[in-house]
Amino acid sequence: MLSNYDGDFLTHLLEQKRRWDMDNESPTRAFTHSGVEINPLYTPADIADQNYFEKLGFPGLPPYTRGIFPLMYRTRPWTIRQLAGYGSAEETNERYRFLIANGATGINGVFDYPTLRGYDSDDPACEGDLGQGGVAIDSMADMELLFQNIPLDEISVSLVVCNPGMAVTVFAMFLTVAEERGVPWEKLRGTNQNDFLMETAITTAPDVLHPDFSFKLSTDIVEFCAQHVPGWHPISYTGYNYREAGVSAVQEAAMALSNASATVEEMLSRGCSVDDFAPRLSFFFSADSDFFEEIAKYRAARRIWYRLMKEKYGAESERSQSLRFHVQTSGASLTPQRPLNNVTRSAYQALAAVLGGAQSLHVNAYDEALSIPTEEAAVTALHTQQILRYETNVAATTDPLGGSYFLESLTDELEKSIWEYMDKIAEMGGMVAAVQSGWIHNEIASAAQEHFKAVQSGERKVVGVNCFQSEREPEIEIFRVPDIREKQLQRLKEVKAGRRAEKVEQCLQQLQRACAENKNIFPEILAAVKERATLGEISGVLKKHKGGWVLPI
Amino acid sequence: MTQKVLLGKLGLDSHWRGAAVVAKYLREKGFEVVYVGNQTPEQLAETALQEDPALIGISMLSGSHVILVTRFLEALKKRELQDIPVVVGGIIPAQDHEELKEAGVKKIFTPGQPLDELEEMIAGQGSFPSSAG
């Protein structure tokens, strides 16, 4: 077997290293945030048995550890994709266009709490939450306004439709807007989150779809896109959000990869060929504060995905084997204390994402532990990305940390831990079973509890929170979401008055039948959306079919 | 007798991490915790009527805290439960603290803040009349 160094060199090195270790015993031990022990020093000995071609290879070639494109950012710069969304469609459209005018290269649209759970704005459950955390979408009328004056065939659009139960409808609305504007679906570029874990484990709500049904809906979109919207990523496994809920870097990657395995297996069981859909599966990871561990995580995940797809699922296409991912800097690491410190945190995290080979990036704004970003905070976050790209020169070469004794060793360690955790999930019967049993919820809650204790005890330092606290907290401007209730109710009323009520009713009944027959329901959703059925009406059918699940927390 | 704490979230706020961490923390300290997940202000006040807790904790990270907590406090009052101390935890900007406190919130916990005081507040409920807060 080829190894990185020859025998004589290694013998000599090991001898020298032993002496160095004896002379420099560390008084402390150190660990990554997920618990991998960090040595005080790494040398070629730590990567001596790694075969370069097996472990790293060249970028754009298996096993893709060094990146999925040969020249990476020289030819494929990461997409600057800042999250935006609040209030009504008009306000959010304005924020989208503001970001694009300032150099954002993709849209990253986030939806308000009622939309994420499939409620129309006139539902009593939405009390107080309209326009909070994202934009309110009830019907096609909102969706048309949301993308007004935005060329859908030119800019890639990420729809943060995290819950499959509403992703089916909001994505159908997006496709309908494109169709009615004459933009062919083949020209659309973008991503849905569409992750059933978001719906059933990571976030909470009063009336939740059963995990198996939410999972089924997510794969209905995957199947539909493989046939009709070839340039779209129908799903993005939201490791980021698992992480935000409390888990470690290892758990984040393992859960996301296991979740992707579940999709692949379901699609194969539907008779699809792996290379017909896998090229469009994508991932969404966090960039948290443990700098090297995050970089190692991305590299390990690429290596695992390659092996999984090639060896386990027999994928032949390079695109199926190469893991694409978006990164968001860690929201949970931000502090409401001394908010400007969050600029520094987010910048380091963003650097980790780029050194780890991310395809697209959102940098959090400094005020996100307090409110939706003000325009000032949003621009600072955008500029953080631009400084990274244009001033630091870190994007000039591919995988600049490749070959680092420490990073390669850590990448190996994480890879091992991630595989082990994935095996555990597989033994439980896979991701859907692990959610249904409440195991995932328990893992998340335990990890969150551990983090909490580490911060409370001071073991995990957070500047300005449990150490170096300021006597005087600076006051920053807080963003206030406008009251949009009247506007939304009025628009809903107009939509309902202007549509063919009988057709809507027929479509909803057909959807109900399709649910009962357990077939791909996406065509029925599209038909309902075209007749101007609302999100609440369509989600109502889905919830009636298989809602009422209570999160085991 | 074990003191009971009612924990919940108002509206459609999706974040459960904070509530789960506080629930575990309090259970480890020996309190009985009833976590009810997402409820409307009216529903949570009705739950309070049935559960008769020593303290009510509301976790809010949605940005809707002022409107929903205020409505909840009104709903409590309507049921003559205004003596049960209410605390709020989560993403609550300093600018809103005064308004919430004026509305009747006893204490606001923001991320990273030690929870010892919460424990003392609940424990204190046993030995002092509830209007002491």
Chai-1 contact restraints between the chains, C-beta under 6 A:
chainA,res_idxA,chainB,res_idxB,connection_type,confidence,min_distance_angstrom,max_distance_angstrom,comment,restraint_id
A,Y113,B,L12,contact,1.0,0.0,6.0,A-B,restraint_1
A,Y113,B,S62,contact,1.0,0.0,6.0,A-B,restraint_2
A,P114,B,L12,contact,1.0,0.0,6.0,A-B,restraint_3
A,R117,B,L12,contact,1.0,0.0,6.0,A-B,restraint_4
A,E127,B,T40,contact,1.0,0.0,6.0,A-B,restraint_5
A,G128,B,G11,contact,1.0,0.0,6.0,A-B,restraint_6
A,G128,B,S64,contact,1.0,0.0,6.0,A-B,restraint_7
A,G128,B,I67,contact,1.0,0.0,6.0,A-B,restraint_8
A,G128,B,L68,contact,1.0,0.0,6.0,A-B,restraint_9
A,D129,B,G11,contact,1.0,0.0,6.0,A-B,restraint_10
A,D129,B,L12,contact,1.0,0.0,6.0,A-B,restraint_11
A,D129,B,S64,contact,1.0,0.0,6.0,A-B,restraint_12
A,Q132,B,S62,contact,1.0,0.0,6.0,A-B,restraint_13
A,Q132,B,G63,contact,1.0,0.0,6.0,A-B,restraint_14
A,Q132,B,S64,contact,1.0,0.0,6.0,A-B,restraint_15
A,G133,B,S62,contact,1.0,0.0,6.0,A-B,restraint_16
A,T203,B,S14,contact,1.0,0.0,6.0,A-B,restraint_17
A,T204,B,S14,contact,1.0,0.0,6.0,A-B,restraint_18
A,T204,B,W16,contact,1.0,0.0,6.0,A-B,restraint_19
A,T204,B,G37,contact,1.0,0.0,6.0,A-B,restraint_20
A,T204,B,N38,contact,1.0,0.0,6.0,A-B,restraint_21
A,A205,B,L12,contact,1.0,0.0,6.0,A-B,restraint_22
A,A205,B,N38,contact,1.0,0.0,6.0,A-B,restraint_23
A,P206,B,N38,contact,1.0,0.0,6.0,A-B,restraint_24
A,A245,B,R17,contact,1.0,0.0,6.0,A-B,restraint_25
A,G246,B,R17,contact,1.0,0.0,6.0,A-B,restraint_26
A,P336,B,T110,contact,1.0,0.0,6.0,A-B,restraint_27
A,L370,B,P93,contact,1.0,0.0,6.0,A-B,restraint_28
A,A445,B,A20,contact,1.0,0.0,6.0,A-B,restraint_29
A,A448,B,R17,contact,1.0,0.0,6.0,A-B,restraint_30
A,A448,B,V21,contact,1.0,0.0,6.0,A-B,restraint_31
A,Q449,B,V21,contact,1.0,0.0,6.0,A-B,restraint_32
A,Q449,B,K24,contact,1.0,0.0,6.0,A-B,restraint_33
A,F452,B,V21,contact,1.0,0.0,6.0,A-B,restraint_34
A,V465,B,G112,contact,1.0,0.0,6.0,A-B,restraint_35
A,I478,B,P93,contact,1.0,0.0,6.0,A-B,restraint_36
A,I478,B,Q95,contact,1.0,0.0,6.0,A-B,restraint_37
A,I553,B,W16,contact,1.0,0.0,6.0,A-B,restraint_38
A,I553,B,A20,contact,1.0,0.0,6.0,A-B,restraint_39
